[in-house]
Amino acid sequence: MAPVPSFPVKVGHIDDVQELRKARPTSIPERFVRDMAERPKHAATLVSASDIPIIDLCKLMKRDKDEHQSEAMQLKTACEEWGFFQVVNHGIDLSVLENIEKVAKDFFMLPLEEKKKYPMAPGTVQGYGQAFVFSENQKLDWCNMFALGVEPPCIRNPKLWPSKPADFRETLEVYSREIRKLCENLLKNIAVSLGLKGDVFEEMFGVAVQAVRMNYYPPCSRPDLVLGLSPHSDGSALTVLQQVLTNGKYKSVEHRAVTHKERDRLSIVTFYAPSYEIELGPMPELVDEKNPCRYRRYNHGEYSKHYVTNKLQGKRALDFAKIESKTSA
């Protein structure tokens, strides 16, 4: 089963940001207005798109040793220094990507009453609404979310899979199968870049958990006051791999989303994670005198519950498994 909170959650009234946009209020509701320290920084401080590491999956798959090793080194550097990268030549047909974008956008464009048939219950992360809200005075993101558990079948909530658009379910199934294969492929190459067996994560993860979240950010009249998505690092497989399994050798980047005054934006995110049943911790091959163990072993289901039942706060989720360093007096 997908993690759920073990305590009652009161979130208060949450405005639907698409409906707010339609009403065009003269001011932004207070729950969306961020404190000064949290507000978006000037665009000049952001990384240029040309600086983002690009990994050519086709080159990683080639038998040419030199070309493979060169791309593998780029993957290693991207994981160590960035915590994210763009994948090209991934083998997923363009029509699959276009179709999922279309049904996602079509879903968000449905009347509110139709979308409210699939509500995200307070403290959970499946359905339509806002996730990671745990109090009545918590600041809200300028974003509507629709999230679903995909694999294994036991984490699915069939009541939350929409009947409209008519091709939503089939499209998501096709897309998710392709993304699952991509995740498996990437993990094999990441394992090799760490000097490990290519199938080490597949064996360790068991029946991997997969979920999808669609985020819709409507235009906002004051993008300087709000955030589309609070700062966080993800708690899913590649993130967990970068934070914990690699003993901090590979990083998980903290990120957030901002809004635009005139343009809307849609993002579709797949989370691929180990089975909730398994125990995780730093791999022995990556721990030595120079790199002492930084994280304790833990049950992944317990970590997932911790992650989804706390508001997004940068990289605070890492504290769940972090071992406090001992300093001499």
Backbone torsions as a table, in degrees:
resi	resn	phi	psi	omega
1	MET	NA	149.0	176.3
2	ALA	-69.2	146.3	-178.5
3	PRO	-61.5	140.4	176.2
4	VAL	-135.4	154.2	-178.9
5	PRO	-69.7	149.8	179.0
6	SER	-100.0	15.1	-177.9
7	PHE	-138.5	153.3	178.9
8	PRO	-67.3	140.5	-177.9
9	VAL	-120.6	123.5	175.8
10	LYS	-112.0	116.3	-174.5
11	VAL	-107.9	-7.5	-178.2
12	GLY	71.8	-169.4	179.9
13	HIS	-77.7	130.8	177.7
14	ILE	-119.4	115.4	178.1
15	ASP	-71.4	140.9	172.6
16	ASP	-79.1	120.9	-171.2
17	VAL	-67.6	-28.0	176.1
18	GLN	-67.3	-38.2	177.9
19	GLU	-69.3	-36.1	175.7
20	LEU	-62.0	-42.6	-179.9
21	ARG	-61.5	-40.6	178.9
22	LYS	-63.5	-39.1	-177.2
23	ALA	-74.3	-19.5	-179.0
24	ARG	47.0	64.3	179.5
25	PRO	-65.5	155.0	-178.9
26	THR	-72.6	-20.5	178.2
27	SER	-141.3	159.2	179.4
28	ILE	-81.3	130.4	177.6
29	PRO	-53.6	141.8	-171.5
30	GLU	-56.8	-33.6	-177.1
31	ARG	-67.6	-15.8	178.4
32	PHE	-96.0	-15.2	-176.5
33	VAL	-80.7	119.0	-176.5
34	ARG	-80.6	153.3	171.9
35	ASP	-63.0	157.7	-174.8
36	MET	-53.5	-42.2	-176.2
37	ALA	-67.6	-21.6	-177.0
38	GLU	-95.5	-10.8	-173.8
39	ARG	-69.0	153.2	-177.5
40	PRO	-56.9	138.8	176.5
41	LYS	-83.5	165.8	-179.3
42	HIS	-59.8	142.3	-176.4
43	ALA	-58.0	-24.4	-177.4
44	ALA	-65.1	-19.7	-178.7
45	THR	-85.6	-7.0	-176.6
46	LEU	-80.8	156.0	178.5
47	VAL	-73.0	139.0	176.8
48	SER	-70.6	144.9	179.8
49	ALA	-59.8	-29.3	-178.7
50	SER	-70.8	-15.9	-179.4
51	ASP	-85.8	-17.2	-175.2
52	ILE	-67.5	131.9	179.3
53	PRO	-60.0	138.9	177.9
54	ILE	-117.4	126.5	179.2
55	ILE	-112.1	123.2	179.3
56	ASP	-92.4	104.4	-176.0
57	LEU	-64.7	-30.7	179.2
58	CYS	-62.4	-39.9	179.0
59	LYS	-68.1	-34.3	178.1
60	LEU	-66.7	-26.0	-177.8
61	MET	-89.1	-10.1	-175.4
62	LYS	-73.0	152.0	179.5
63	ARG	-83.9	-15.2	177.2
64	ASP	-61.9	114.4	-171.6
65	LYS	-61.6	-45.0	-177.8
66	ASP	-63.9	-45.9	-178.3
67	GLU	-65.6	-40.5	179.1
68	HIS	-64.0	-46.8	-177.8
69	GLN	-64.7	-37.1	178.4
70	SER	-62.7	-44.3	-179.3
71	GLU	-71.4	-35.8	178.2
72	ALA	-63.6	-36.2	177.7
73	MET	-67.2	-37.5	176.7
74	GLN	-64.9	-38.3	177.5
75	LEU	-63.7	-44.7	179.4
76	LYS	-59.7	-46.8	-179.9
77	THR	-63.6	-41.7	179.7
78	ALA	-62.0	-40.8	-179.3
79	CYS	-70.9	-38.3	-178.0
80	GLU	-75.3	-41.1	-170.6
81	GLU	-101.3	-24.1	-175.2
82	TRP	-113.7	-46.6	-174.7
83	GLY	86.4	3.0	174.7
84	PHE	-159.8	162.4	178.5
85	PHE	-162.9	161.0	176.3
86	GLN	-95.6	134.7	178.9
87	VAL	-103.1	128.4	175.2
88	VAL	-119.0	163.2	-177.5
89	ASN	51.3	48.0	-175.9
90	HIS	-84.6	-11.6	176.1
91	GLY	87.5	-0.8	178.2
92	ILE	-86.1	126.5	-176.9
93	ASP	-61.3	139.0	-177.8
94	LEU	-57.6	-35.3	-178.6
95	SER	-63.6	-32.1	177.8
96	VAL	-64.7	-42.8	179.6
97	LEU	-68.5	-41.5	179.3
98	GLU	-66.0	-38.8	-178.1
99	ASN	-65.9	-41.7	-179.6
100	ILE	-68.5	-36.2	176.6
101	GLU	-63.9	-39.4	-178.4
102	LYS	-66.1	-48.4	-177.2
103	VAL	-69.3	-31.5	177.0
104	ALA	-65.8	-47.4	179.1
105	LYS	-63.5	-42.0	178.7
106	ASP	-61.0	-38.1	178.5
107	PHE	-63.2	-47.6	-178.2
108	PHE	-65.3	-24.1	179.7
109	MET	-84.3	-2.9	177.0
110	LEU	-66.6	157.1	175.2
111	PRO	-58.3	149.0	-177.7
112	LEU	-55.7	-40.6	-178.2
113	GLU	-61.1	-33.0	177.7
114	GLU	-70.6	-43.4	-179.2
115	LYS	-67.7	-30.5	-179.0
116	LYS	-71.2	-4.9	174.0
117	LYS	-71.3	-13.5	-176.1
118	TYR	-124.9	59.4	-171.0
119	PRO	-72.5	144.6	171.9
120	MET	-86.3	109.5	-178.5
121	ALA	-64.4	145.2	179.9
122	PRO	-52.9	132.8	178.4
123	GLY	83.7	1.5	178.8
124	THR	-114.1	176.0	-176.2
125	VAL	-129.6	20.4	174.0
126	GLN	-120.7	141.0	179.9
127	GLY	112.5	-167.9	-177.3
128	TYR	-103.9	130.9	177.5
129	GLY	151.8	-138.1	177.7
130	GLN	-125.4	126.3	179.0
131	ALA	-91.3	164.9	174.2
132	PHE	63.5	32.1	174.8
133	VAL	-109.2	125.0	-172.6
134	PHE	-132.0	7.5	176.7
135	SER	-152.1	165.4	-177.4
136	GLU	-79.2	-14.4	-180.0
137	ASN	-112.9	8.6	179.6
138	GLN	-69.8	138.9	177.2
139	LYS	-64.8	144.2	-176.5
140	LEU	-107.6	153.6	176.7
141	ASP	-86.8	147.2	176.4
142	TRP	-83.6	73.6	-171.9
143	CYS	-162.4	141.7	167.0
144	ASN	-106.1	135.6	-177.4
145	MET	-118.3	148.9	169.5
146	PHE	-136.9	114.1	-173.6
147	ALA	-124.8	144.5	-178.8
148	LEU	-141.9	140.3	168.4
149	GLY	-77.9	137.4	-175.2
150	VAL	-113.9	-54.9	-178.9
151	GLU	-136.0	146.3	-7.4
152	PRO	-72.1	170.4	-175.3
153	PRO	-54.8	-27.2	-176.4
154	CYS	-66.8	-17.8	179.6
155	ILE	-93.8	-3.3	179.4
156	ARG	-76.6	145.2	170.5
157	ASN	-117.5	94.1	-174.0
158	PRO	-54.6	-28.9	-178.7
159	LYS	-66.8	-18.3	-177.6
160	LEU	-96.3	-5.6	177.8
161	TRP	-83.0	117.8	-170.2
162	PRO	-72.7	151.0	175.1
163	SER	-88.5	-14.9	176.2
164	LYS	-127.3	137.3	-6.3
165	PRO	-59.8	153.9	-173.8
166	ALA	-59.5	-33.0	-177.5
167	ASP	-97.6	14.3	-176.8
168	PHE	-60.5	-51.6	-173.7
169	ARG	-62.3	-49.1	-178.5
170	GLU	-63.1	-41.3	-179.6
171	THR	-63.2	-42.4	179.7
172	LEU	-67.2	-37.5	178.3
173	GLU	-61.1	-47.1	-179.0
174	VAL	-63.3	-47.2	-179.6
175	TYR	-60.4	-45.1	-176.1
176	SER	-66.2	-35.3	176.8
177	ARG	-63.4	-41.6	179.8
178	GLU	-67.3	-41.4	-180.0
179	ILE	-67.4	-35.5	179.0
180	ARG	-62.8	-42.7	177.8
181	LYS	-63.6	-39.0	178.5
182	LEU	-63.7	-44.1	179.8
183	CYS	-61.9	-43.0	179.1
184	GLU	-61.6	-41.0	-179.8
185	ASN	-66.1	-44.5	179.8
186	LEU	-63.3	-42.2	-179.2
187	LEU	-63.7	-35.8	176.7
188	LYS	-62.0	-44.9	-178.8
189	ASN	-70.9	-34.5	176.9
190	ILE	-66.3	-40.0	177.6
191	ALA	-59.9	-46.6	-180.0
192	VAL	-62.5	-38.4	-179.7
193	SER	-66.1	-19.9	177.0
194	LEU	-90.8	0.3	-178.4
195	GLY	81.2	22.5	-178.7
196	LEU	-109.1	170.1	174.8
197	LYS	-65.3	143.3	-176.8
198	GLY	-61.4	-29.2	-176.7
199	ASP	-97.6	11.6	-174.1
200	VAL	-61.9	-40.3	-178.6
201	PHE	-75.7	-35.2	176.9
202	GLU	-60.5	-42.1	178.8
203	GLU	-69.6	-38.3	-176.5
204	MET	-72.9	-38.7	-171.6
205	PHE	-73.9	-20.3	-174.4
206	GLY	67.8	-145.9	177.4
207	VAL	-78.4	101.9	-173.0
208	ALA	-62.9	144.1	176.6
209	VAL	-88.5	137.0	179.3
210	GLN	-135.4	132.1	178.2
211	ALA	-138.8	160.7	179.5
212	VAL	-129.8	142.4	174.5
213	ARG	-132.5	129.2	178.0
214	MET	-106.2	126.9	-178.0
215	ASN	-115.0	127.4	176.9
216	TYR	-117.7	121.9	-178.8
217	TYR	-111.2	100.8	177.0
218	PRO	-72.6	162.3	176.6
219	PRO	-57.3	153.1	179.3
220	CYS	-132.5	131.7	-176.9
221	SER	-66.1	-21.3	178.2
222	ARG	-131.4	71.4	-179.3
223	PRO	-63.9	-16.0	179.2
224	ASP	-75.7	-11.7	-177.0
225	LEU	-103.9	-17.4	-170.1
226	VAL	-121.6	168.4	170.6
227	LEU	-123.1	140.4	175.5
228	GLY	-71.3	-36.0	179.0
229	LEU	-151.7	131.4	-175.9
230	SER	-62.6	151.8	178.4
231	PRO	-58.0	136.6	-178.5
232	HIS	-168.4	164.8	164.6
233	SER	-120.3	144.0	-171.8
234	ASP	-74.2	151.9	-179.4
235	GLY	-102.1	22.4	-176.2
236	SER	-98.5	-173.7	-166.2
237	ALA	-53.6	-60.3	-177.2
238	LEU	-63.1	-33.7	175.7
239	THR	-67.9	-45.4	178.2
240	VAL	-63.1	-39.6	176.5
241	LEU	-57.8	-45.4	-176.2
242	GLN	-73.1	-29.2	-175.1
243	GLN	-90.7	-43.6	-162.9
244	VAL	-117.8	-54.1	-175.6
245	LEU	-59.5	-31.3	-179.2
246	THR	-94.1	10.5	178.7
247	ASN	57.5	31.8	179.0
248	GLY	86.3	-0.5	-179.9
249	LYS	-65.9	-43.2	175.6
250	TYR	-104.1	132.1	-170.6
251	LYS	-93.4	155.8	171.6
252	SER	-111.5	119.5	-172.9
253	VAL	-78.8	138.6	172.2
254	GLU	-81.4	136.7	-177.4
255	HIS	-147.4	166.9	178.1
256	ARG	-150.7	174.0	177.4
257	ALA	-124.0	141.7	177.0
258	VAL	-113.9	168.9	-176.9
259	THR	-112.1	174.8	-179.6
260	HIS	-128.2	149.6	-176.2
261	LYS	-70.1	-31.4	-173.1
262	GLU	-121.5	-23.3	-174.3
263	ARG	-109.5	143.5	173.5
264	ASP	-90.5	169.2	-179.5
265	ARG	-148.5	144.0	178.4
266	LEU	-125.0	133.8	173.1
267	SER	-129.4	147.3	179.5
268	ILE	-126.6	118.3	-172.6
269	VAL	-120.3	130.6	174.2
270	THR	-106.5	133.2	177.1
271	PHE	-109.1	122.7	-177.3
272	TYR	-120.0	117.9	-169.7
273	ALA	-138.4	162.7	175.7
274	PRO	-63.8	161.7	174.6
275	SER	-55.9	146.5	178.1
276	TYR	-67.5	-15.6	-173.5
277	GLU	-85.5	-16.5	-169.5
278	ILE	-91.8	164.0	176.2
279	GLU	-102.7	136.4	-178.1
280	LEU	-123.6	160.9	176.1
281	GLY	177.0	172.3	179.1
282	PRO	-56.3	139.0	-179.5
283	MET	-75.2	134.4	-177.3
284	PRO	-53.6	-33.8	-179.0
285	GLU	-64.6	-17.9	-175.8
286	LEU	-108.8	12.5	178.8
287	VAL	-120.8	128.9	175.8
288	ASP	-154.3	-170.4	-177.6
289	GLU	-61.5	-36.8	179.9
290	LYS	-78.5	-24.4	179.6
291	ASN	-126.7	74.7	-178.3
292	PRO	-64.2	159.2	-177.9
293	CYS	-61.3	125.2	-176.7
294	ARG	-107.3	-12.4	-177.0
295	TYR	-135.8	141.1	178.3
296	ARG	-80.8	164.2	173.4
297	ARG	-77.2	149.2	-176.9
298	TYR	-157.2	160.4	174.7
299	ASN	-80.1	129.5	-175.0
300	HIS	-67.0	-30.7	176.1
301	GLY	-62.6	-39.0	178.1
302	GLU	-66.3	-40.1	178.3
303	TYR	-64.9	-43.4	-179.2
304	SER	-61.4	-40.6	177.9
305	LYS	-64.0	-41.8	177.3
306	HIS	-60.2	-42.2	-176.3
307	TYR	-66.2	-48.0	-172.9
308	VAL	-81.9	-10.2	179.2
309	THR	-106.9	22.3	173.6
310	ASN	-134.5	147.0	179.8
311	LYS	-68.2	157.9	-179.5
312	LEU	-69.5	122.3	-179.6
313	GLN	-141.0	75.5	177.4
314	GLY	56.4	-125.3	-178.5
315	LYS	-107.4	24.9	-178.5
316	ARG	-60.9	-27.1	-178.2
317	ALA	-59.7	-25.2	179.2
318	LEU	-64.2	-25.3	-178.6
319	ASP	-60.9	-22.9	180.0
320	PHE	-55.2	-38.5	-174.6
321	ALA	-116.1	-4.6	-174.9
322	LYS	-70.0	136.4	175.9
323	ILE	-91.8	125.4	-179.9
324	GLU	-65.2	131.8	179.1
325	SER	-71.0	141.9	179.9
326	LYS	-95.6	124.7	179.2
327	THR	-117.8	142.0	-180.0
328	SER	-76.6	149.2	-177.5
329	ALA	-75.3	NA	NA
